[in-house]
């Protein structure tokens, strides 16, 4: 297995730097998905596959991994949220590897379904991966798109739900409790895997597993918001808060000790 721990640690350090220097937010959400994206970008073939970031506020992590894949330049990465830069704090279709805009909840997934359907109709190889937030489970377009996916047997569609249990305004279940997520996706016709979203082996197993049916797949990745920095973990302040200089150095020092 690749050294995913080292890769993810480097990603957290750089994303922390980008978000701090830009004085933007969403560091908690970025940190919850970095382990997933570490494994995914080791597995994905961007010449055949497509990755849709429906939870577009993790754009800093997306740009980092596109840079690691050699798809954007270091200059473009470091321009994150600078004046005049196209690389803003939400995933926008500014690059061929960012096919669908993310950020407005519930819009990225329908776009991913369209891409998967088009690929299937054309008989093209490759898969469509879509990263969603657990907050998007409260959106009507999510379940409409899920039913369409199952109806058309889009077995080239893999949905990853970042189930960190926190939305911008509080606990996800307190804002709208939709019940058991795994059952919800199964009822919509998906093959479902529920995993620890920080366990590299479990993540890799899902991405490399041989499909057991002609149906689309949903991976429910149970994660910790702010993963990797103790004072950010499960602290929803870090959904919107900007990182102060002291916080930056404390977080970086903690990451450097891992």
C-alpha positions in Angstrom: 0.0 0.0 0.0 1.2 3.5 -0.8 2.3 5.7 2.1 -1.1 7.3 2.5 -0.3 8.7 6.0 2.6 10.7 4.7 0.7 11.9 1.7 -2.3 13.0 3.8 -0.1 14.7 6.3 1.6 16.8 3.6 -1.8 17.6 2.2 -3.1 18.9 5.6 -0.1 21.1 6.0 -0.4 22.7 2.6 -4.2 23.1 2.8 -3.7 24.7 6.2 -1.2 27.1 4.7 -3.4 28.0 1.8 -6.5 28.6 3.9 -4.5 30.6 6.4 -2.8 32.8 3.9 -6.0 33.5 2.0 -7.9 34.1 5.3 -10.8 32.1 4.0 -12.6 29.3 6.0 -13.8 25.7 5.8 -10.6 24.2 7.2 -12.7 21.7 9.2 -14.4 20.4 6.1 -11.2 20.2 4.2 -9.5 18.1 6.9 -12.4 15.7 7.1 -12.0 14.6 3.4 -8.3 14.7 2.9 -7.8 11.0 3.8 -10.5 10.0 1.3 -9.0 12.2 -1.4 -5.5 10.9 -0.7 -6.6 7.3 -1.6 -8.9 8.4 -4.4 -6.3 10.4 -6.2 -3.9 7.4 -6.0 -6.6 5.3 -7.6 -8.3 7.6 -10.1 -7.3 8.0 -13.8 -8.2 11.5 -14.7 -7.9 10.8 -18.4 -10.8 8.4 -18.2 -12.5 9.1 -14.9 -14.1 12.3 -13.6 -14.2 13.7 -10.0 -17.1 16.0 -9.0 -16.8 17.8 -5.8 -20.3 18.6 -4.8 -19.2 19.9 -1.4 -17.3 22.6 -3.3 -16.0 24.4 -0.2 -13.2 21.9 0.0 -11.7 23.5 -3.1 -8.2 24.0 -1.4 -7.9 20.2 -1.0 -9.1 19.6 -4.6 -6.5 22.0 -6.0 -3.8 20.4 -3.9 -4.4 16.9 -5.2 -4.8 18.2 -8.8 -1.3 19.7 -8.3 0.0 16.5 -7.0 -1.3 14.8 -10.1 0.4 17.3 -12.3 -2.8 18.7 -13.6 -2.3 22.3 -12.3 0.9 24.2 -11.7 2.4 25.1 -8.3 1.8 28.8 -9.2 -1.9 28.1 -9.8 -2.1 26.2 -6.5 -0.5 29.0 -4.6 -2.8 31.6 -6.2 -5.6 30.2 -4.1 -8.1 33.0 -3.4 -5.6 35.7 -4.5 -7.1 38.7 -6.3 -7.7 37.9 -9.9 -7.1 34.1 -9.5 -9.6 31.6 -10.9 -8.8 29.3 -8.1 -11.3 30.5 -5.6 -12.6 28.9 -2.4 -15.4 27.0 -4.1 -14.9 24.4 -6.9 -15.9 26.0 -10.2 -15.5 24.6 -13.7 -12.3 26.6 -14.4 -10.3 23.5 -15.4 -11.0 20.4 -17.4 -10.6 18.3 -14.2 -13.3 20.3 -12.4 -16.3 19.5 -14.7 -19.1 20.6 -12.4 -19.5 23.6 -10.0 -19.8 22.7 -6.4 -20.7 24.9 -3.4 -24.5 25.4 -3.7 -25.6 22.2 -1.9 -27.4 19.6 -4.0 -26.1 20.8 -7.4 -22.9 18.8 -7.9 -24.5 15.4 -7.6 -27.1 15.9 -10.4 -24.3 17.0 -12.6 -22.3 13.9 -11.8 -25.3 11.8 -12.7 -25.5 13.5 -16.0 -21.8 12.8 -16.7 -22.2 9.1 -15.7 -25.3 8.7 -17.9 -23.6 10.3 -20.9 -20.5 8.1 -20.4 -22.7 5.0 -20.3 -24.7 6.0 -23.4 -21.4 6.5 -25.3 -20.0 3.2 -24.1 -16.9 5.0 -22.6 -14.6 3.5 -20.1 -14.1 5.1 -16.7 -16.1 6.1 -13.7 -17.7 9.2 -12.2 -16.8 9.9 -8.5 -18.9 12.4 -6.6 -17.9 13.7 -3.2 -20.9 15.0 -1.1 -21.5 16.4 2.3 -23.9 14.8 4.8 -25.7 18.2 4.7 -26.6 17.5 1.1 -28.6 14.5 2.3 -31.2 17.1 3.3 -31.6 18.3 -0.3 -34.4 17.2 -2.6 -32.2 17.0 -5.7 -30.1 14.4 -4.0 -32.8 11.8 -3.8 -34.2 12.7 -7.2 -30.8 12.2 -8.7 -30.3 9.0 -6.7 -33.5 7.5 -8.1 -32.5 8.4 -11.7 -29.1 6.8 -11.2 -30.6 3.6 -10.0 -33.3 3.6 -12.7 -30.7 3.8 -15.4 -28.3 1.4 -13.6 -25.4 3.8 -13.6 -22.9 1.3 -12.4 -20.1 3.8 -13.4 -21.2 6.2 -10.6 -19.6 6.2 -7.2 -20.9 8.6 -4.6 -18.8 9.3 -1.5 -20.7 10.9 1.4 -18.5 12.7 3.9 -20.5 11.9 7.0 -18.8 14.1 9.6 -22.2 14.8 11.3 -21.8 18.6 11.3 -23.2 21.3 9.0 -22.5 25.0 8.9 -25.2 25.7 11.4 -24.8 22.8 13.8 -25.2 19.0 14.1 -26.6 17.5 10.9 -29.1 15.3 12.7 -30.5 18.3 14.6 -31.0 20.4 11.5 -32.9 17.6 9.6 -32.7 14.0 10.7 -33.3 11.8 7.7 -32.6 8.5 9.6 -30.2 5.8 8.7 -28.1 6.9 5.8 -27.1 3.4 4.6 -30.7 2.3 4.5 -31.7 5.5 2.7 -29.2 4.9 -0.1 -30.1 1.2 -0.3 -33.8 2.0 -0.6 -32.8 4.3 -3.5 -31.3 1.3 -5.3 -27.6 1.8 -4.5 -24.9 -0.7 -3.5 -23.8 0.7 -0.1 -20.5 0.5 1.8 -20.2 2.1 5.2 -16.6 2.7 6.3 -14.3 4.6 8.6 -13.4 7.6 6.3 -9.9 7.8 7.9 -9.0 4.1 7.4 -6.9 4.0 4.2 -7.3 0.3 3.8 -11.1 0.5 4.0 -11.2 3.4 1.6 -9.0 1.7 -0.9 -11.0 -1.6 -0.7 -14.2 0.3 -1.7 -12.5 2.0 -4.7 -10.9 -1.3 -6.0 -13.8 -3.7 -5.2 -15.3 -5.6 -8.1 -18.9 -4.4 -8.6 -21.4 -7.0 -7.3 -24.3 -5.6 -9.3 -25.2 -3.2 -12.2 -26.3 -0.5 -9.7 -24.5 2.7 -8.7 -22.4 2.7 -5.5 -22.6 4.9 -2.4 -19.7 4.9 0.1 -20.7 6.4 3.4 -17.5 7.6 4.9 -17.8 8.3 8.6 -15.3 11.1 9.3 -14.2 13.6 11.9 -14.5 17.3 11.0 -11.2 19.0 11.5 -9.4 15.6 11.5 -5.7 15.8 12.4 -5.6 18.9 14.6 -7.0 18.3 18.1 -8.5 21.7 18.8 -10.3 21.6 15.4 -11.7 18.1 15.6 -15.5 18.0 16.0 -15.4 21.8 16.7 -17.8 23.4 14.3 -16.2 26.8 14.9 -13.8 25.7 12.1 -16.5 25.5 9.5 -16.5 29.3 9.0 -13.8 30.7 11.2 -10.7 32.3 9.8 -7.4 31.0 11.1 -5.5 33.4 13.2 -1.7 33.4 13.3 -1.5 31.6 16.7 -4.0 29.0 15.6 -2.0 28.4 12.4 1.3 27.8 14.2 -0.4 25.6 16.8 -2.0 23.5 14.2 1.1 23.3 12.1 3.2 22.3 15.1 0.7 19.5 15.9 0.8 18.2 12.3 4.6 18.3 12.3 4.7 16.0 15.4 2.6 13.3 13.7 
